[in-house]
Amino acid sequence: MTKYTRYEVARIIGARSLQISLGAPILVPTPDSSVEPLDIACAEYEKDAIPITVRRG
């Protein structure tokens, strides 16, 4: 897992939660109690399953 700054992490999780709220498929198994897109995006980030790359430069 690549080391990201806190700003990059916030951007990645925010972008992924927006995708989930708009109907993107969820990439990790989640319990039924977790229906918030932000919680799901955080779980995906922790499992390194988010298909987003960061370009620095």
PDB file with one MODEL, atoms N, CA, C and O in Angstrom:
MODEL        1
ATOM      1  N   MET A   1       0.847  -1.179   0.000  1.00  0.00           N
ATOM      2  CA  MET A   1       0.000   0.000   0.000  1.00  0.00           C
ATOM      3  C   MET A   1       0.893   1.243   0.000  1.00  0.00           C
ATOM      4  O   MET A   1       1.839   1.345   0.782  1.00  0.00           O
ATOM      5  N   THR A   2       0.585   2.156  -0.865  1.00  0.00           N
ATOM      6  CA  THR A   2       1.367   3.380  -0.985  1.00  0.00           C
ATOM      7  C   THR A   2       1.047   4.326   0.158  1.00  0.00           C
ATOM      8  O   THR A   2      -0.088   4.384   0.631  1.00  0.00           O
ATOM      9  N   LYS A   3       2.037   5.053   0.589  1.00  0.00           N
ATOM     10  CA  LYS A   3       1.850   6.049   1.647  1.00  0.00           C
ATOM     11  C   LYS A   3       1.239   7.305   1.036  1.00  0.00           C
ATOM     12  O   LYS A   3       1.838   7.933   0.162  1.00  0.00           O
ATOM     13  N   TYR A   4       0.057   7.665   1.495  1.00  0.00           N
ATOM     14  CA  TYR A   4      -0.642   8.845   1.013  1.00  0.00           C
ATOM     15  C   TYR A   4      -0.665   9.918   2.101  1.00  0.00           C
ATOM     16  O   TYR A   4      -0.610   9.613   3.292  1.00  0.00           O
ATOM     17  N   THR A   5      -0.749  11.176   1.672  1.00  0.00           N
ATOM     18  CA  THR A   5      -0.925  12.246   2.640  1.00  0.00           C
ATOM     19  C   THR A   5      -2.372  12.211   3.124  1.00  0.00           C
ATOM     20  O   THR A   5      -3.217  11.552   2.517  1.00  0.00           O
ATOM     21  N   ARG A   6      -2.653  12.908   4.197  1.00  0.00           N
ATOM     22  CA  ARG A   6      -4.029  12.920   4.713  1.00  0.00           C
ATOM     23  C   ARG A   6      -4.979  13.585   3.732  1.00  0.00           C
ATOM     24  O   ARG A   6      -6.170  13.276   3.715  1.00  0.00           O
ATOM     25  N   TYR A   7      -4.463  14.496   2.917  1.00  0.00           N
ATOM     26  CA  TYR A   7      -5.305  15.164   1.917  1.00  0.00           C
ATOM     27  C   TYR A   7      -5.646  14.216   0.768  1.00  0.00           C
ATOM     28  O   TYR A   7      -6.762  14.226   0.248  1.00  0.00           O
ATOM     29  N   GLU A   8      -4.676  13.406   0.386  1.00  0.00           N
ATOM     30  CA  GLU A   8      -4.930  12.411  -0.652  1.00  0.00           C
ATOM     31  C   GLU A   8      -5.916  11.364  -0.164  1.00  0.00           C
ATOM     32  O   GLU A   8      -6.799  10.947  -0.913  1.00  0.00           O
ATOM     33  N   VAL A   9      -5.775  10.936   1.076  1.00  0.00           N
ATOM     34  CA  VAL A   9      -6.702   9.955   1.650  1.00  0.00           C
ATOM     35  C   VAL A   9      -8.116  10.522   1.670  1.00  0.00           C
ATOM     36  O   VAL A   9      -9.069   9.832   1.306  1.00  0.00           O
ATOM     37  N   ALA A  10      -8.253  11.772   2.093  1.00  0.00           N
ATOM     38  CA  ALA A  10      -9.576  12.403   2.131  1.00  0.00           C
ATOM     39  C   ALA A  10     -10.171  12.488   0.734  1.00  0.00           C
ATOM     40  O   ALA A  10     -11.367  12.252   0.561  1.00  0.00           O
ATOM     41  N   ARG A  11      -9.368  12.816  -0.257  1.00  0.00           N
ATOM     42  CA  ARG A  11      -9.852  12.929  -1.631  1.00  0.00           C
ATOM     43  C   ARG A  11     -10.250  11.572  -2.192  1.00  0.00           C
ATOM     44  O   ARG A  11     -11.279  11.454  -2.857  1.00  0.00           O
ATOM     45  N   ILE A  12      -9.445  10.545  -1.930  1.00  0.00           N
ATOM     46  CA  ILE A  12      -9.731   9.197  -2.414  1.00  0.00           C
ATOM     47  C   ILE A  12     -11.023   8.677  -1.801  1.00  0.00           C
ATOM     48  O   ILE A  12     -11.894   8.182  -2.517  1.00  0.00           O
ATOM     49  N   ILE A  13     -11.154   8.785  -0.485  1.00  0.00           N
ATOM     50  CA  ILE A  13     -12.353   8.270   0.189  1.00  0.00           C
ATOM     51  C   ILE A  13     -13.582   9.076  -0.223  1.00  0.00           C
ATOM     52  O   ILE A  13     -14.655   8.505  -0.419  1.00  0.00           O
ATOM     53  N   GLY A  14     -13.440  10.393  -0.356  1.00  0.00           N
ATOM     54  CA  GLY A  14     -14.563  11.219  -0.780  1.00  0.00           C
ATOM     55  C   GLY A  14     -15.023  10.894  -2.187  1.00  0.00           C
ATOM     56  O   GLY A  14     -16.223  10.804  -2.444  1.00  0.00           O
ATOM     57  N   ALA A  15     -14.079  10.717  -3.099  1.00  0.00           N
ATOM     58  CA  ALA A  15     -14.434  10.383  -4.479  1.00  0.00           C
ATOM     59  C   ALA A  15     -15.091   9.010  -4.551  1.00  0.00           C
ATOM     60  O   ALA A  15     -16.064   8.819  -5.280  1.00  0.00           O
ATOM     61  N   ARG A  16     -14.559   8.062  -3.797  1.00  0.00           N
ATOM     62  CA  ARG A  16     -15.129   6.707  -3.818  1.00  0.00           C
ATOM     63  C   ARG A  16     -16.511   6.671  -3.182  1.00  0.00           C
ATOM     64  O   ARG A  16     -17.386   5.951  -3.663  1.00  0.00           O
ATOM     65  N   SER A  17     -16.728   7.431  -2.113  1.00  0.00           N
ATOM     66  CA  SER A  17     -18.055   7.441  -1.485  1.00  0.00           C
ATOM     67  C   SER A  17     -19.076   8.082  -2.426  1.00  0.00           C
ATOM     68  O   SER A  17     -20.236   7.671  -2.441  1.00  0.00           O
ATOM     69  N   LEU A  18     -18.665   9.075  -3.205  1.00  0.00           N
ATOM     70  CA  LEU A  18     -19.556   9.657  -4.204  1.00  0.00           C
ATOM     71  C   LEU A  18     -19.908   8.624  -5.269  1.00  0.00           C
ATOM     72  O   LEU A  18     -21.068   8.519  -5.668  1.00  0.00           O
ATOM     73  N   GLN A  19     -18.931   7.869  -5.728  1.00  0.00           N
ATOM     74  CA  GLN A  19     -19.194   6.820  -6.713  1.00  0.00           C
ATOM     75  C   GLN A  19     -20.181   5.801  -6.161  1.00  0.00           C
ATOM     76  O   GLN A  19     -21.109   5.392  -6.860  1.00  0.00           O
ATOM     77  N   ILE A  20     -19.987   5.388  -4.913  1.00  0.00           N
ATOM     78  CA  ILE A  20     -20.885   4.401  -4.301  1.00  0.00           C
ATOM     79  C   ILE A  20     -22.295   4.960  -4.179  1.00  0.00           C
ATOM     80  O   ILE A  20     -23.267   4.251  -4.441  1.00  0.00           O
ATOM     81  N   SER A  21     -22.416   6.227  -3.784  1.00  0.00           N
ATOM     82  CA  SER A  21     -23.747   6.824  -3.635  1.00  0.00           C
ATOM     83  C   SER A  21     -24.459   6.949  -4.973  1.00  0.00           C
ATOM     84  O   SER A  21     -25.687   7.015  -5.017  1.00  0.00           O
ATOM     85  N   LEU A  22     -23.701   6.982  -6.065  1.00  0.00           N
ATOM     86  CA  LEU A  22     -24.296   7.070  -7.398  1.00  0.00           C
ATOM     87  C   LEU A  22     -24.519   5.701  -8.033  1.00  0.00           C
ATOM     88  O   LEU A  22     -24.928   5.613  -9.191  1.00  0.00           O
ATOM     89  N   GLY A  23     -24.253   4.632  -7.283  1.00  0.00           N
ATOM     90  CA  GLY A  23     -24.595   3.294  -7.751  1.00  0.00           C
ATOM     91  C   GLY A  23     -23.441   2.418  -8.185  1.00  0.00           C
ATOM     92  O   GLY A  23     -23.674   1.364  -8.777  1.00  0.00           O
ATOM     93  N   ALA A  24     -22.209   2.806  -7.917  1.00  0.00           N
ATOM     94  CA  ALA A  24     -21.066   1.970  -8.278  1.00  0.00           C
ATOM     95  C   ALA A  24     -21.075   0.692  -7.448  1.00  0.00           C
ATOM     96  O   ALA A  24     -21.538   0.699  -6.307  1.00  0.00           O
ATOM     97  N   PRO A  25     -20.571  -0.400  -8.005  1.00  0.00           N
ATOM     98  CA  PRO A  25     -20.538  -1.642  -7.231  1.00  0.00           C
ATOM     99  C   PRO A  25     -19.605  -1.542  -6.034  1.00  0.00           C
ATOM    100  O   PRO A  25     -18.572  -0.876  -6.091  1.00  0.00           O
ATOM    101  N   ILE A  26     -19.977  -2.207  -4.957  1.00  0.00           N
ATOM    102  CA  ILE A  26     -19.178  -2.220  -3.729  1.00  0.00           C
ATOM    103  C   ILE A  26     -18.166  -3.348  -3.845  1.00  0.00           C
ATOM    104  O   ILE A  26     -18.524  -4.463  -4.225  1.00  0.00           O
ATOM    105  N   LEU A  27     -16.911  -3.075  -3.525  1.00  0.00           N
ATOM    106  CA  LEU A  27     -15.818  -4.004  -3.785  1.00  0.00           C
ATOM    107  C   LEU A  27     -15.421  -4.865  -2.600  1.00  0.00           C
ATOM    108  O   LEU A  27     -14.573  -5.746  -2.745  1.00  0.00           O
ATOM    109  N   VAL A  28     -16.001  -4.639  -1.443  1.00  0.00           N
ATOM    110  CA  VAL A  28     -15.702  -5.457  -0.266  1.00  0.00           C
ATOM    111  C   VAL A  28     -17.018  -5.890   0.367  1.00  0.00           C
ATOM    112  O   VAL A  28     -18.015  -5.176   0.264  1.00  0.00           O
ATOM    113  N   PRO A  29     -17.033  -7.051   1.020  1.00  0.00           N
ATOM    114  CA  PRO A  29     -18.254  -7.447   1.720  1.00  0.00           C
ATOM    115  C   PRO A  29     -18.507  -6.514   2.905  1.00  0.00           C
ATOM    116  O   PRO A  29     -17.595  -6.215   3.675  1.00  0.00           O
ATOM    117  N   THR A  30     -19.744  -6.062   3.042  1.00  0.00           N
ATOM    118  CA  THR A  30     -20.092  -5.160   4.131  1.00  0.00           C
ATOM    119  C   THR A  30     -21.264  -5.734   4.903  1.00  0.00           C
ATOM    120  O   THR A  30     -22.133  -6.390   4.329  1.00  0.00           O
ATOM    121  N   PRO A  31     -21.288  -5.488   6.203  1.00  0.00           N
ATOM    122  CA  PRO A  31     -22.455  -5.930   6.981  1.00  0.00           C
ATOM    123  C   PRO A  31     -23.688  -5.123   6.598  1.00  0.00           C
ATOM    124  O   PRO A  31     -23.572  -4.005   6.096  1.00  0.00           O
ATOM    125  N   ASP A  32     -24.850  -5.679   6.830  1.00  0.00           N
ATOM    126  CA  ASP A  32     -26.104  -5.012   6.467  1.00  0.00           C
ATOM    127  C   ASP A  32     -26.298  -3.710   7.223  1.00  0.00           C
ATOM    128  O   ASP A  32     -27.001  -2.819   6.745  1.00  0.00           O
ATOM    129  N   SER A  33     -25.691  -3.582   8.391  1.00  0.00           N
ATOM    130  CA  SER A  33     -25.875  -2.371   9.185  1.00  0.00           C
ATOM    131  C   SER A  33     -25.108  -1.180   8.599  1.00  0.00           C
ATOM    132  O   SER A  33     -25.413  -0.031   8.916  1.00  0.00           O
ATOM    133  N   SER A  34     -24.116  -1.450   7.748  1.00  0.00           N
ATOM    134  CA  SER A  34     -23.310  -0.372   7.170  1.00  0.00           C
ATOM    135  C   SER A  34     -23.861  -0.018   5.797  1.00  0.00           C
ATOM    136  O   SER A  34     -23.557  -0.683   4.807  1.00  0.00           O
ATOM    137  N   VAL A  35     -24.666   1.027   5.744  1.00  0.00           N
ATOM    138  CA  VAL A  35     -25.261   1.423   4.472  1.00  0.00           C
ATOM    139  C   VAL A  35     -24.807   2.807   4.032  1.00  0.00           C
ATOM    140  O   VAL A  35     -25.177   3.262   2.950  1.00  0.00           O
ATOM    141  N   GLU A  36     -24.014   3.482   4.855  1.00  0.00           N
ATOM    142  CA  GLU A  36     -23.521   4.802   4.502  1.00  0.00           C
ATOM    143  C   GLU A  36     -22.367   4.673   3.507  1.00  0.00           C
ATOM    144  O   GLU A  36     -21.432   3.909   3.744  1.00  0.00           O
ATOM    145  N   PRO A  37     -22.422   5.414   2.394  1.00  0.00           N
ATOM    146  CA  PRO A  37     -21.347   5.334   1.411  1.00  0.00           C
ATOM    147  C   PRO A  37     -19.976   5.675   1.982  1.00  0.00           C
ATOM    148  O   PRO A  37     -18.976   5.090   1.564  1.00  0.00           O
ATOM    149  N   LEU A  38     -19.909   6.603   2.923  1.00  0.00           N
ATOM    150  CA  LEU A  38     -18.629   6.969   3.519  1.00  0.00           C
ATOM    151  C   LEU A  38     -18.032   5.812   4.318  1.00  0.00           C
ATOM    152  O   LEU A  38     -16.825   5.574   4.257  1.00  0.00           O
ATOM    153  N   ASP A  39     -18.874   5.088   5.070  1.00  0.00           N
ATOM    154  CA  ASP A  39     -18.392   3.938   5.835  1.00  0.00           C
ATOM    155  C   ASP A  39     -17.890   2.834   4.905  1.00  0.00           C
ATOM    156  O   ASP A  39     -16.873   2.195   5.177  1.00  0.00           O
ATOM    157  N   ILE A  40     -18.608   2.618   3.817  1.00  0.00           N
ATOM    158  CA  ILE A  40     -18.215   1.591   2.852  1.00  0.00           C
ATOM    159  C   ILE A  40     -16.898   1.982   2.183  1.00  0.00           C
ATOM    160  O   ILE A  40     -16.017   1.139   2.013  1.00  0.00           O
ATOM    161  N   ALA A  41     -16.756   3.260   1.802  1.00  0.00           N
ATOM    162  CA  ALA A  41     -15.518   3.727   1.174  1.00  0.00           C
ATOM    163  C   ALA A  41     -14.344   3.602   2.129  1.00  0.00           C
ATOM    164  O   ALA A  41     -13.243   3.250   1.703  1.00  0.00           O
ATOM    165  N   CYS A  42     -14.549   3.878   3.401  1.00  0.00           N
ATOM    166  CA  CYS A  42     -13.480   3.724   4.395  1.00  0.00           C
ATOM    167  C   CYS A  42     -13.073   2.256   4.522  1.00  0.00           C
ATOM    168  O   CYS A  42     -11.886   1.949   4.630  1.00  0.00           O
ATOM    169  N   ALA A  43     -14.047   1.353   4.509  1.00  0.00           N
ATOM    170  CA  ALA A  43     -13.743  -0.076   4.586  1.00  0.00           C
ATOM    171  C   ALA A  43     -12.965  -0.522   3.347  1.00  0.00           C
ATOM    172  O   ALA A  43     -12.040  -1.328   3.454  1.00  0.00           O
ATOM    173  N   GLU A  44     -13.332  -0.006   2.181  1.00  0.00           N
ATOM    174  CA  GLU A  44     -12.602  -0.345   0.964  1.00  0.00           C
ATOM    175  C   GLU A  44     -11.172   0.191   1.020  1.00  0.00           C
ATOM    176  O   GLU A  44     -10.243  -0.484   0.576  1.00  0.00           O
ATOM    177  N   TYR A  45     -10.990   1.378   1.552  1.00  0.00           N
ATOM    178  CA  TYR A  45      -9.641   1.955   1.667  1.00  0.00           C
ATOM    179  C   TYR A  45      -8.773   1.129   2.606  1.00  0.00           C
ATOM    180  O   TYR A  45      -7.603   0.879   2.315  1.00  0.00           O
ATOM    181  N   GLU A  46      -9.332   0.711   3.717  1.00  0.00           N
ATOM    182  CA  GLU A  46      -8.578  -0.080   4.684  1.00  0.00           C
ATOM    183  C   GLU A  46      -8.139  -1.420   4.102  1.00  0.00           C
ATOM    184  O   GLU A  46      -7.090  -1.946   4.474  1.00  0.00           O
ATOM    185  N   LYS A  47      -8.942  -1.976   3.188  1.00  0.00           N
ATOM    186  CA  LYS A  47      -8.605  -3.259   2.566  1.00  0.00           C
ATOM    187  C   LYS A  47      -7.857  -3.079   1.251  1.00  0.00           C
ATOM    188  O   LYS A  47      -7.611  -4.050   0.535  1.00  0.00           O
ATOM    189  N   ASP A  48      -7.493  -1.832   0.930  1.00  0.00           N
ATOM    190  CA  ASP A  48      -6.728  -1.511  -0.274  1.00  0.00           C
ATOM    191  C   ASP A  48      -7.437  -2.012  -1.535  1.00  0.00           C
ATOM    192  O   ASP A  48      -6.805  -2.585  -2.423  1.00  0.00           O
ATOM    193  N   ALA A  49      -8.749  -1.793  -1.607  1.00  0.00           N
ATOM    194  CA  ALA A  49      -9.542  -2.285  -2.729  1.00  0.00           C
ATOM    195  C   ALA A  49     -10.059  -1.177  -3.630  1.00  0.00           C
ATOM    196  O   ALA A  49     -10.806  -1.460  -4.566  1.00  0.00           O
ATOM    197  N   ILE A  50      -9.694   0.060  -3.386  1.00  0.00           N
ATOM    198  CA  ILE A  50     -10.216   1.169  -4.178  1.00  0.00           C
ATOM    199  C   ILE A  50      -9.392   1.301  -5.456  1.00  0.00           C
ATOM    200  O   ILE A  50      -8.172   1.447  -5.391  1.00  0.00           O
ATOM    201  N   PRO A  51     -10.044   1.253  -6.614  1.00  0.00           N
ATOM    202  CA  PRO A  51      -9.321   1.318  -7.888  1.00  0.00           C
ATOM    203  C   PRO A  51      -9.073   2.764  -8.340  1.00  0.00           C
ATOM    204  O   PRO A  51      -9.464   3.149  -9.442  1.00  0.00           O
ATOM    205  N   ILE A  52      -8.437   3.543  -7.504  1.00  0.00           N
ATOM    206  CA  ILE A  52      -8.129   4.952  -7.815  1.00  0.00           C
ATOM    207  C   ILE A  52      -6.625   5.135  -7.677  1.00  0.00           C
ATOM    208  O   ILE A  52      -6.027   4.686  -6.698  1.00  0.00           O
ATOM    209  N   THR A  53      -6.012   5.794  -8.657  1.00  0.00           N
ATOM    210  CA  THR A  53      -4.584   6.068  -8.587  1.00  0.00           C
ATOM    211  C   THR A  53      -4.372   7.566  -8.321  1.00  0.00           C
ATOM    212  O   THR A  53      -5.223   8.394  -8.646  1.00  0.00           O
ATOM    213  N   VAL A  54      -3.241   7.887  -7.734  1.00  0.00           N
ATOM    214  CA  VAL A  54      -2.897   9.272  -7.413  1.00  0.00           C
ATOM    215  C   VAL A  54      -1.692   9.663  -8.249  1.00  0.00           C
ATOM    216  O   VAL A  54      -0.653   9.003  -8.227  1.00  0.00           O
ATOM    217  N   ARG A  55      -1.858  10.749  -8.982  1.00  0.00           N
ATOM    218  CA  ARG A  55      -0.733  11.282  -9.766  1.00  0.00           C
ATOM    219  C   ARG A  55      -0.154  12.468  -9.032  1.00  0.00           C
ATOM    220  O   ARG A  55      -0.871  13.409  -8.692  1.00  0.00           O
ATOM    221  N   ARG A  56       1.116  12.427  -8.794  1.00  0.00           N
ATOM    222  CA  ARG A  56       1.794  13.547  -8.149  1.00  0.00           C
ATOM    223  C   ARG A  56       2.700  14.201  -9.182  1.00  0.00           C
ATOM    224  O   ARG A  56       3.303  13.528 -10.018  1.00  0.00           O
ATOM    225  N   GLY A  57       2.781  15.488  -9.109  1.00  0.00           N
ATOM    226  CA  GLY A  57       3.709  16.105 -10.032  1.00  0.00           C
ATOM    227  C   GLY A  57       3.415  17.470 -10.272  1.00  0.00           C
ATOM    228  O   GLY A  57       4.120  18.128 -11.038  1.00  0.00           O
TER     229      GLY A  57
ENDMDL
END
